[in-house]
Structures are given as C-alpha cells and as structure tokens.
Amino acid sequence: MSLENPVKRLFMTLTQGVYVVGVVDDGRYNAFTASSVMQVSLQPPMLALAVNPGNASYPLLIAGGIFAVTVLQSDQAALADRFGNLSAKDDDKLAGVAWHDSVSGAPVLDEGLSYFDCRVISKLPAGDHVVILAEVTGGEFLQPRGRPLRYDELGDLDGSNELLPDRLGD
Ligand SMILES: Cc1cc2nc3c(=O)[nH]c(=O)nc-3n(C[C@H](O)[C@H](O)[C@H](O)COP(=O)(O)O)c2cc1C
C-alpha cells in the first residue's frame, strides 16, 4: 500500500503491536483494536493504553475499571480489521468470534497469542485520546508459539494517513 503522508510514514517507524482490548461493564461486553499499548512499569507491572473517548468501548472501560489486552498473531490482520473498523454502535463484534472471560471478567480472544488482564489506575487526557494507566493483574500465553502482528504490517488499516498532519511543527 502506498502511504502518501510523510508523517504517517515517520510514525510507522515506531514499532507497535496490534491488540484487541476487551472491556465489560454490568454484563455489557465489547472489544476494539488498539496499537497504542505499551509497558510502562516493572514493579508493579503496568501498561498504558491510549483510547479514543469516542469509541463505544470507552464508557465500558471507565465504568468497569478493567480490561484485557489480547495480543494478535502475525496472520490475524482480519481480526484487527473487524475489531478496528466496526463499532459496537453498529455491530456485535464478539459474535462469531471465540472468546472467554479473563479472571477479571473482560473478554479475551481465544485465538490470540497471549493476553494481559488489567485494572485501571488512572487516566490522562492526551489530545484526541485518553491515556489509561493500568496495573497488570494477570495474563498468560494462549498459544505455545507464534509471532505477534506488527502495526506497520497493516498499512493504513486505521485510516491514520488522513488523520495525521502531513508536516510537523506548525
Ligand atoms: C490497526 C488499528 C489500530 C487502532 N488503534 C487504536 C488505539 O490504539 N486506540 C483507539 O482508541 N482506537 C484504535 N483504533 C480504532 C478503534 O479500534 C475503532 O475506532 C473501533 O471501531 C472502536 O470500536 P468501538 O466503538 O466498538 O469501541 C485502531 C484501529 C485499527 C484498525
């Protein structure tokens, strides 16, 4: 895929994975694709996640206070597309996909490489996203081996070529 935006190409040099973040509140489940997930603390183990507050998942994540990060495998671009280009506003994305509750109760995709169970500690506004800081309360491998999918392998699946400015510093 040709990417015209030089700032998009620049950001694609940041190595990121591709994840499906499962949320639940009061029996309402949903999940969305996220590439903005990173490890931020060792003791205790913590993750940061950047979420667009316009996502249908956002109020469930905040009200439920927990989420589960399923790490996608290298051949699972179709799952990244399903959970990242459909919204719970229109579709039940978890229908037809094998999933189970994590220990915390958030949905985990059975076919992922691994998952992390997380508890929200705090949140910080960050431009058009909100950064969620979370303690990792559990997690395990779901498959004995496999390679994680990388964000740069997905081209412009998230449409960020259009959303990013085409030059920096203005
Ligand atoms: C490859 C990819 C990466 C994405 N990364 C993020 C992300 O890090 N944070 C986010 O809030 N949305 C991200 N999105 C967008 C959401 O997955 C998308 O808006 C989704 O439809 C939200 O679903 P929901 O409305 O059911 O919560 C990404 C989408 C794709 C395709």
The ligand as an SDF file (V2000), in Angstrom:
LIG
                    3D

 31 33  0  0  0  0  0  0  0  0999 V2000
   -4.8020   -1.0580   13.3540 C   0  0  0  0  0  0  0  0  0  0  0  0
   -5.7130   -0.2430   14.2300 C   0  0  0  0  0  0  0  0  0  0  0  0
   -5.2180    0.3240   15.4010 C   0  0  0  0  0  0  0  0  0  0  0  0
   -6.0520    1.0740   16.2410 C   0  0  0  0  0  0  0  0  0  0  0  0
   -5.5340    1.5790   17.4000 N   0  0  0  0  0  0  0  0  0  0  0  0
   -6.3560    2.2470   18.2550 C   0  0  0  0  0  0  0  0  0  0  0  0
   -5.8680    2.6930   19.5050 C   0  0  0  0  0  0  0  0  0  0  0  0
   -4.7030    2.4880   19.8670 O   0  0  0  0  0  0  0  0  0  0  0  0
   -6.7440    3.3510   20.3260 N   0  0  0  0  0  0  0  0  0  0  0  0
   -8.0550    3.5750   19.9700 C   0  0  0  0  0  0  0  0  0  0  0  0
   -8.8030    4.1720   20.7580 O   0  0  0  0  0  0  0  0  0  0  0  0
   -8.5450    3.1520   18.7910 N   0  0  0  0  0  0  0  0  0  0  0  0
   -7.7250    2.4800   17.9340 C   0  0  0  0  0  0  0  0  0  0  0  0
   -8.2060    2.0260   16.7490 N   0  0  0  0  0  0  0  0  0  0  0  0
   -9.5920    2.3630   16.3730 C   0  0  0  0  0  0  0  0  0  0  0  0
  -10.6660    1.5340   17.0860 C   0  0  0  0  0  0  0  0  0  0  0  0
  -10.3350    0.1610   17.0840 O   0  0  0  0  0  0  0  0  0  0  0  0
  -12.0030    1.7500   16.3460 C   0  0  0  0  0  0  0  0  0  0  0  0
  -12.3880    3.1100   16.4720 O   0  0  0  0  0  0  0  0  0  0  0  0
  -13.1050    0.8300   16.7930 C   0  0  0  0  0  0  0  0  0  0  0  0
  -14.1490    0.8820   15.8220 O   0  0  0  0  0  0  0  0  0  0  0  0
  -13.7160    1.2060   18.1440 C   0  0  0  0  0  0  0  0  0  0  0  0
  -14.7000    0.2490   18.4380 O   0  0  0  0  0  0  0  0  0  0  0  0
  -15.8920    0.5280   19.4740 P   0  0  0  0  0  0  0  0  0  0  0  0
  -16.5980    1.7880   19.0140 O   0  0  0  0  0  0  0  0  0  0  0  0
  -16.7600   -0.7010   19.3480 O   0  0  0  0  0  0  0  0  0  0  0  0
  -15.2730    0.6840   20.8150 O   0  0  0  0  0  0  0  0  0  0  0  0
   -7.4000    1.2780   15.8890 C   0  0  0  0  0  0  0  0  0  0  0  0
   -7.9100    0.7160   14.7100 C   0  0  0  0  0  0  0  0  0  0  0  0
   -7.0800   -0.0460   13.8870 C   0  0  0  0  0  0  0  0  0  0  0  0
   -7.6420   -0.6510   12.6280 C   0  0  0  0  0  0  0  0  0  0  0  0
  1  2  1  0
  2  3  1  0
  2 30  2  0
  3  4  2  0
  4  5  1  0
  4 28  1  0
  5  6  2  0
  6  7  1  0
  6 13  1  0
  7  8  2  0
  7  9  1  0
  9 10  1  0
 10 11  2  0
 10 12  1  0
 12 13  2  0
 13 14  1  0
 14 15  1  0
 14 28  1  0
 15 16  1  0
 16 17  1  0
 16 18  1  0
 18 19  1  0
 18 20  1  0
 20 21  1  0
 20 22  1  0
 22 23  1  0
 23 24  1  0
 24 25  2  0
 24 26  1  0
 24 27  1  0
 28 29  2  0
 29 30  1  0
 30 31  1  0
M  END
$$$$
